[in-house]
Amino acid sequence: MSLRPTDWPGPGPIDLAIHDLPHASSTMEWWYLNTHIQAGGRDISVFASFFRMVLTQDARTGENIHAHAVTWALVDVATGRYIADCVLDRKAPEFTRERIKNGEGPKDPRVRRAWDEVLARNTVPRPDRLFEQNPVVNPAEYDLKFGGCRLWKEDGAYRLQLAHEDGKTGVDLTLRPEKPIVLHGDNGQVFGSSAEDMFYYFMPRCAVTGSARVDGESLPVTQGQGWYDHEFGRSRSNAGSAIRRGSVAWNWASIQLDNGYDFSAYDLYDLDQDGKHIGHWLVLVGPDGHSTSIQDFTLTEGRRWTSMRTFNDYPVNFTLEIPAHGVRLALEAVTDAQEFQTLISAPAFWEGPVNITGEMAGRAVGGKGFVERSGFNNVDTQKKFFDAVSRQTLEAVDALLPHDPLDARVGRMVADEGHEHMWDGMDVAHFHARVIAPLREMVARGGKAWRSYGFLAALEAVGGDPQKYAQWLALPELLHTGSLIIDDVQDGSLLRRGGPASHITHGVPLAINAGCSAYFLSQLAFLSTGLPADVQLRVYTNYFESMRAAHAGQAMDIAGYWHMVPHVMATGDSSALERAVRSTHRLKSGVPPGNLARAAAAIARGTPQQTEALGRLFEEFGTAFQIVDDVLNLRGFKGDTKTRGEDIREGKLTTPVCKALGLLPPDRRARLVEILEARPEDMQRTMEAIELVTSCGALDACEQEARDLVETAWQRVEPLLENTSAKVMLRTFGWYLLERHY
């Protein structure tokens, strides 16, 4: 550790009248509380953090210029509701843009660009919001006034007031310490979130009184216990900004056992050094307040949960073991969905209450606690994001289509509950092998999960909860898988997704049947969601319109538009041909995701304007995706995942070819048509055709057309959507589809 600042506590007892106050030397400081209370007959848990950090120094006076933030959440344990709030300094858009400019924040350039679009309007994406008035921090008095949230001292107790902008959620609590101050880490010294030198003390047990407000109802606290801690420090150089986020990630836990013992434990990791431990401390506090610092312990991660908002996954139970004290505790989240989205720890961290069971010194114990997990962003690029979406899509399909042919749910693939007689006597295992197995086999090879993500993205963009609809990830994947199997039969394709086409493995009749079955099995994804009748009708209407459109598009794709080529050859005008090919792309690749987006918006009760604009946006996503696919077929796919020029050898009138026919002079136009009609098998003529298309600028023009389609649709939907993290991801999503190389 570097030399201690002069305003840190010295040897001996800590004087709270001094050290609860803000510290002038600190570039980062926070005050944190959590509570477990019973109020109005409900079990409620709450945490809150008040942050103060140095942005820069005044050029004239040299004084520190601070920014402030408050993060808090209320958890209704019985219902699992997690109501979170984060209010940021009004300078947050400016300094966050500066962070991005300096290379901090999201790694993915598309995400950075989308963030900057929002921040440039001097706002932040929700669920974050900005203070309406500047926070008030008096360096000489313990009274933090952060908008509608306040923390102050009153008669030796800590008063906490939190107010959500919904006007229906908040607390007014008093935490009165019942145990003395405890130093954490190495006699109070620890690493901070960006590897600063920090001082950390806490009070592990406080009596709680007051009230909580839930759904607009004020509920008096009848029982409760709380936790308070305070941490402050500075960067090692004592210069620069403390808001610069390093590579530090951590797990932290506070534990209050029913036998009077308390624990505080943390593990800090440097992710830039392969997760090397840079801090590992536990403090055990006895019923009498005596504390013991321990480093021989393990905090082991267990079962994991994945967010359908960020697709980060988090451990939602832990095992704490302290061999020397005979401690083995299981920490289990009271509800899995305790992800907190915020720019402070983008895209999110996980924090919430846990129930505790286990043993200590041979005796069974129980209790309550909080766990925080921050910094472990395992989907920090769009590729990783869609890899995570793919994994969750496979899980959704697994849940829908059982692996085990004897699973009782297999019969549900045939008939609804109450109609079991329909499949009485059927060889279920035989059915599984002939219908379910071919579908599962193709899904397991993986694919482009953007269609599945699109439904959740559209739903969240108008305020829906994507976590409730995780099973819907299976629906677009099954639709797409069914269409691939049928396409391969119609096109005579031998390979699909790195393996034999389904009709090669299972034969044409069974492949056709399995592919068609996928269109109807996907219905099972939304049968159990309990949608209101009007919404369910809207979903079915969208679904069947998609099926009609996709089959029309497939017919046009198979038939082709060679009958229009003579007109283009004679006039050089390819506009009608280009529109016809684009209509095929829209029908096959645009309408299905577009109507899924419409269904999602209807489920989330979006406005008619939002619903249609999102539908059009996803139609253009799908159309642009196919145009880019046509371009990549000629430019070449990254990693050679598909054979370059395959469309030329099949004589296809793709978008680049059609555009080239309108741009090339007559002699070169005729040569291109001659090669296409011959369906060349040799690479020399294939490359000649690619050179003809490329030389006239057709590929560049197609890429620009795809960008224009997406941008025009985005400009239509953008003003209709609130600035949220979901909206930022939608914007990023469009660029990702346009800039893909796979």
Secondary structure, DSSP 8 states (H G I E B T S, - for coil): -----TTS--SSS--HHHHTS--TT-SEEEEEEEEEEEETTEEEEEEEEEEEEEEEE-TTT--EEEEEEEEEEEEETTTTEEEEEEEE-TTHHHHHHHHHHTT-S-SSHHHHHHHHHHHTTT---BTEEE-SS--EE-TTS-EEEETTEEEEEETTEEEEEEE-TTSS-EEEEEEEE-S--EE-TBTTEEE-TTS-EEEEEEEEEEEEEEEEEETTEEEEEEEEEEEEEEEEEE-TTS-S-TT---SEEEEEEEEEETTS-EEEEEEEEEGGGTTEEEEEEEEEE-TTS-EEEE-S-EEEE--EEE-TTT--EEE-EEEEEEGGGTEEEEEEESSS--EEE-GGGSSEEEEEEEEEEEEETTEEEEEEEEEEEES--S--SHHHHHHHHHHHHHHHHHHHS-SSTT-GGGGGGTS-TT-GGGGTT--HHHHIIIIIHHHHHHHHT---THHHHHHHHHHHHTT--GGGGGGGGHHHHHHHHHHHHHHHHHHT--EETTEE-HHHHH-HHHHHHHHHHHHHHTTHHHHTS---HHHHHHHHHHHHHHHHHHHHHHHHHHH-SGGGHHHHHHH---HHHHHHHHHHHIIIIIHHHHHHHHHHHHHTT--HHHHHHHHHHHHHHHHHHHHHHHHHHHH--GGG-S-TTHHHHTT---HHHHHHHHHS-HHHHHHHHHHHHH---SHHHHHHHHHHHHHTTHHHHHHHHHHHHHHHHHHHHGGGS--BHHHHHHHHHHHHHHT---
